[in-house]
Amino acid sequence: MTMNYPYEDFLDLFFSTKTNTPAEAASTSSCGYSLNDLDVDWGCDFRDVIESIMGDEGVLMETESAPMLHGQEGICNSASTGLSVTDGVIVEEPKLDESKGLRLVHLLVAAAEASTGANKSRELTRVILARLKDLVSPGDRTNMERLAAHFTDGLSKLLERDNVLRPNQHRGDVYDQADVISAFQMLQNMSPYVNFGYLTTTQAILESVKYERRIHIVDYDIAEGIQWPSLMQALLSRNTGTSAQHLRITALSRATNGKKSVCAVQEAGRRLTAFAESIGQPFSFHHCKLENDAFKSSSLKLVRGEAVVINCMLHLPRFSHKTPNSVISFLLEARTLNPKLVTLVHEEVGLMGNQCFLYRFMDLLHQFSAIFDSLEAGLSITNPARGFVERVFIGPWVANWLTRITADDSEVESFASWPQWLETNGFEAMEVSFANRCQAKLLLSLFNDGYSVEELGRNGLVLGWKSRRLMSASFWASHESNL
């Protein structure tokens, strides 16, 4: 059987031919790289340390004289092979002393425990974090040290947070828009983490609106709008001239996020409009400002005959300012629009409402250790582009997740159960097509062998790194839209 690929160059739309230096950076070092430069078996990684800790009944560890853990022998991190590829030459990289890596994990767990629970001690937390800051920094040259530095910074922000500041109002670092876009492109090229969600949802949208003349996408979090140029090109490739499908995108912004959020959405709209004009795609952009974070379908500009698509990207590194209640409110109201498709992409973090903060912290540490390990397979830690991506995305990403897992149990539970919530609240699962599954596998073939894709029920796909699930994409529609 010959498979019919509707868009032969579809994957190419997700990759730029040139990677810019960080905002045409102050650094004179080149950030150019090729995905084929790294063909090294990086061996074992420091996730084994965390897995062994989580497997022990006693999670409590003293900071200065931590007990030996089961499975400690032979533990190493992803940089412990001591190899790096630079311009085709294999060179020695600094190795992380295994005892130091283990000690860093112990100190992080001790700091997390001291910051919460019945024995909460701000002074003890401050002392442990001060010790961690002495040991690591974001500029270190091993994955474990860099990861520990980001978690130390995130825990420090939690400690310093004003008591009256609610978790969803946490103010993270703010970067120039050009830096954000540049870092985003670098992340896309070194890992499928972003493009997996974009590719699978775009393919699902194209299939669901194949026979529609007008398409209206309501985007819960448009960010920089990087997801949509590829959709425009794909729409135009199958219909041109008077038969071209009209695309309307409504992007939401929230008053609670301040003026910068509003300006960012408006700027994304200007870029998308200019791009649509340059390729001849019929397009209109609308900006919907929400008051008090409450979405009302009556605030949308609707045109009779439009096929409505709801797009929810909850996995992006910059997704930090929306509470589960905000997402739930949005989806319940969006259901009244009878959407032809609802796309939901979220991280596969194993959070449960009845688990303590320490368990959630350990699972989060495990999650990001897998992410760091996967990034190392795409780009060496010594490359300036890697450090730039970590500063702009990874550090704030870790800090925002630490803020989330301090929320009350009901909110934490929601982060891990979106598919179940949709299924019990009037949404119907939409089967993933064979073409979509093949596109996802083809995307992963461009990256390291450690990535995998598996099916999640009949309507979802999961991106994994080795034994760890990273994120999932699932597809839904309202019951009424299929009647």
N, C-alpha and C positions, 0 to 999 in steps of 0.2 A: 504493500500500500504506500502510495506517495503522499506525503503530508503536504498540505497546502498552507504555506506561510503567507498570510495576507500582507505582511509588510516585511520584505526581505531585509531592509536596512534598519529595521526598527530599533535594534540594540544600539546601532551607531548614534542614534539620536540622544542617547544618554551620556555620551562621552565627548568632551571637548578635545580638540586636537592639540591644544596647548594648555599647559598648566602655568598660571602666573605665579610669580613670587609673591610672598605675603604683602599684599597691598603695594606691589612694586617696592618691596621692603627697603628698610634702612640697611639691612644686611646686604653685602655684596655677593654672598654665596648663591650659587644657582640651586634652584629647587626642582629642576627638571629631573624626571626619572621615567623608567619604563617598567611596566608590570612584569616584563620578562627578565628583568635584571636579577631577580631573586629566585634561585632554584636550589634552595638549601633545606635540608631536613633539620629543623630546629630542635629536634629531640623532645625531651620531656619539658614540662613547664611548671611554674610555681602554683598552678591551680591545684596540683596534688596536695600541696600544703594545706590549702583551705579545705579541700575535701576531707582530709584526714582529721582536721579540727572539727568539722561539722559532724563527722561520724562518731566522735567521742561523746560520751555522756556528759563529761565535765568540760564545759566550754570555758570556765573561768580559769584564767592564767595570770600568774604574777608577772609583772613587767620586767623585773631584773633577773630572776632566776626561774625562767619558764621550764616546766617539766618536758621531758622528751615525749613526742607524740608517736603513736603507732604509724608506721609507714614513713618515718622521717628519713630513713636511709635512702640515699640515691635521689633525694628530692633536688630538683634544680629548676631554674626559671627558663623562660623562652630565650633568654640571651646567654644562657650558660654554655652553649656550644662554643662561644668565644669567636664566632665567625661572622664576618660582614662582607658584603660585596660592594665595592666601590669602583665604578668604571671598569668592571669586568675583572678586577683583581681581588683575590681573597686576602683579607687582612685580619689581624687579631683585634678583638674587642675586649674591653675589660669584663672580667667575670664577677658576678656577685657572690660573695662568700655565702654559702648555704646557711650558716648559722646566723648571718645578718638578716637574710631574707625571712627566716623563721622568726627571728626576734621582732622584725617589723610587723609581721602578722600578729604576734602576741601583743605588741604595744597598741596596735589599732583596735584589737578586740577589747583590751583593757580600757582604752579611752572611751569606746562606745558604751561599755558597761558602766563606767563611772559617770557618764553623762545622763543616764536614765535609771529608772527603777527606784526601788525602795531605798537603796543605798547611794542614791545620786549625790555626787560631790563635785561642785564646780571647781574647787581648788585642786582636787586630785586630777580632774580632767585637764585642767590648765597645765599642771606639772607634766603629765604624760605627753600632751601635745607639744609642749616646749622641748621635751626630749626628742620627740619625733622630728621636729623642725631642725634640730641639731644634726640628725642623722641623714635626712633626705631633702631634696629640692626638686622642682619640676625640670631642672636642667640636668639631672643625673643621667647616667648612660646605661642603665639597665631598666627593664620593664618593671620589676618589683619596686625599685626605688622611686620611679616616676609615679607609679600607681599609688604607692604609700603617700607620696607628697600630695597628690590630688585629694586623697581621702583625709589627710591631715588638715588640709586647707578647708575642706567641706565641714569637718567636725568643728574647726575653729570658728567658722561662720555661724554654725548652730549655737555655739557657746556664747558668742558675742551678740546674737540676735536679741533685739529688744523684746521684752516679754509681751508687750502689747501688739507686736507685729505678728499677724496670723501667718501660718506656713505658706499659704498661696500668695502672700504679698512679699515673699522674700525677694530682695533686690539683688540680682546677680550682676556680674561684670557686664559692662556695655562696651561693644566694639564698633568701630567704624563700619558702615555698610559695605564698603569695598573690601574690607578685611573679611567680613562674614562670607560674602559671595566667593572670594578667592579660596578661603579655607574649605567652604562647602564643596567646591570643585575638586580640591585636592582629596578630600575625604571620599568623594565619589570614585576617584581614580584608584585609590589604594584599597578600597573595600567595597563589597556589594551591599553594605548595610543600608545605605540610603536608596540606591537604585533598585534594590529588590522590591521595596514597597512601591516606588514610583512605577516600575515596569509592570508588576502584576496588577495594580489598580488601573493603570492606563489601558492595559489590554482588556481588562474586564469592562471598562467604560466603553471602549470601541465596539466590543461585541454587543453590549446591551443597547446601544443607540444606533446600530447599523442602519436601520430603516427610518430613522427620525430626521426631520428637516431642521428642527431647532432643538438645541441642547442647552440646558441651564444647570451649571454646576455650582452648588453652594459649598464653599470651602471653609471648613471650621477653623483652620489655621494655615493660611497661605504662605507664611514665612516670606521668603524672597521670590516666590512664584516660579521656582526652578522646575517644578513638576510639569508645567503646562505647555511649554514650547514644543516638546516632543508630541504631545497630543494634537496640537494644531497641525504640525507637519503630517502626522498620520491621517488626520481627517482630510487634509487637502490632497493627499496622495491618492485617495480613492474617489473623491468627488471634486470637480473643479467647475469654474464658470458659474452658470445659473443654477447648477445642481449642487453647489457647495453647501455643506451644512453650516448653519449659523451657530456659533458658540458664544454663550454668555456665562461669565463667571461672576459670582457674588462672593466677595471676601468679607469676613467678619473681623471687627476689631472691638476692643473692650475699653470702656472709659477707665476701668480700674487699673489698666496697664499704662496709662499716661500718654502724653503727646507723642513720644517716640514710637509707640506701637501704631498709632494712627498714621503717622508720617511714613512708616515702613510699608504699611498696606497700600497707601497711595502711591508710593514709589514703585512697588511691585506692579500695580495697575498700569502705571505709565510705561514701564518696560514691556509688559505683555502686549499692550496696545500697539506700541511701536513695532514689536516683533511681528504681530499679526498683520499689520499694514505692509511690512517689508516682504511678506510671502504671499499676500493676497487672501488671507483667511478672514471671512466675515466674522467679526468679533465685537463684543461690547463688554465693558467691565463696570461693575457696580460695587460700591463700598457701603457696607451696612454697619453702622456704629451701634453697638449695644449699650444700653444704659443698665447699670447694676448687674452686668453680666447675664442678663436674661434675653434669650432669643425669642422673638415673636415672628411667626410666619407672615403676619400681616405687614411687617416692615419690608418685605421683599417686593421687588417689581417683577410681577409674573405676567407672562404672555400666553394666551390660549394656544394650546397645541405643543407647548414646550415639554420635552422629556426632562424631568428633574433628577439630578444625581447629587447625592450627599457624599462629601469626601471628608473623612476623619483620619488625619495623620497624627497619631498620638505617640509615635516612636522617635520623632526627630530630636536631635540633641538639644534644641532650643525650646522644646515643649516643656514649660516649667510653670506657667502661670495660670493653668486651668485646673480647677479641682474636679474630682469625679462628679460632684453634683452639677457643675457647669456642663460637663459632657452629657450627663443624663438629661438635664433640662433641654439641651439642644436637640438630642435625638428624639425625645418625646414630641417636641414641637415639630421637628422635621418630618416625623411620621405622618402628620396631618396633610403634608404635601403629596402623599402617595408617591414617593420616589420610585423611579424605575430601578435604581440601584443605590445601595449604601455601601461604601467601601470603608473598612476599618483596619488600620495598621497599628499594632501596639507591641511593646516589648514583652518578652516572655520572662518576666521576673517572677519568681515563685513566692509571691506574697499572699499571706492569709491573715484575716483579721484577728484570729485567736492566737497568733504567734507574737512573742515578745519582740521588742526593738532589736535586741542582740541577735536573734535568729534572722530577722529581716536584714540586719546589717551584714551578717555573714553571707547570706545569699546574694546580696548586692555586691559584696567584695568578690564573690565567685563569678558573678556575671561580668564585672568589668575586667577581671583577670582574663576571661575568655576573649573579651573585646580587644584587650591589649595584645594578647597572644596572636589574634587574627591580624591586627594591624602590623605586627612585626613581620608577618609572612608577606605583607604587601609592600612594606617600605621599612628600611632599616631605621632604628631609633636614632642613628647618628645623622640622618638627613634633616636639614633645617625645616623642610616642609612638614615633617612629622611633628616637630616641636611646636610649629605654628598652629597646626590643627589641634593639638592638645590644649594649647593656651586658649584658643577661641571657643572650642567645643567641649573637649573631654573634661577639663577642669570644672566649668560651669555645669556640665551634665551630671557629674558626680555630686556636686554640691546641691543641685536641685533634687536629685533622687534622695539624698539624705534628708532633705527637708520634707519630702513626701512621706517617707516611712516613719516620720514622727507623728503623722496625722492619727486621728482616732481610728479605731478598728474598722468601722463601717466604710470609711474612705479608703483605707488600705485594701480592704476586701475588693472594692470596686476596681482597683487598678488591675487585678488579676482575673477578673471574671466578665469581661465585656461580651464575649460570645454568648455566655449563658444568659446574661442580662438581655441581650437583643432577642434571643430565642423565646424568652418568656414575656416579652413586652411588645408583641405584635409585629415582629419582623420574621421574614421567611428566608431560609438559607438558599443561596443561588449557587448552583454547581460550578466548580472551577472547570474550565474547558481544557481539552487535551492540548490545544495550542498554547494556552497560558502556562500549563505545567512545563511544556517543552521550552518555552521562552525563558522561564525561570532557570531551568537547568543549563540552558545555553549561556545565560548571564554568568552563572557560577563557573563555567568552564574557562572564563577569562581570568579567573583568580586562582588562588592556591587550592590545592586538593583538599585542604582541611574543611572547606565549606560543604554544606549539604542542604538539600531541600526535601521536605517530606510533606505528605498531605495531612491536613487537619480536618477530619471528617470529610464531607463531600464538597465543602464550600470554602476551604482554607488551605493555605500553604505556609510552611514554617521554614525559616532560614536558621540553620544551625552551624556552629563551629565545633568540630570534633563531637564530643558527647553533650555539648551544651546548646540548648535552644536559645537563640538570640531575639528573634522577633517573628511575628506572624501577620499574615494578611488574610482577611475573610470578607465575604461578599454576601450582601443581604438585599432584600426589597420588602416593601410593606405588603401585607397580605392583599390589600385592596388593589394595588397596582397590577397584580397578576390575575385578577378576576376577569 
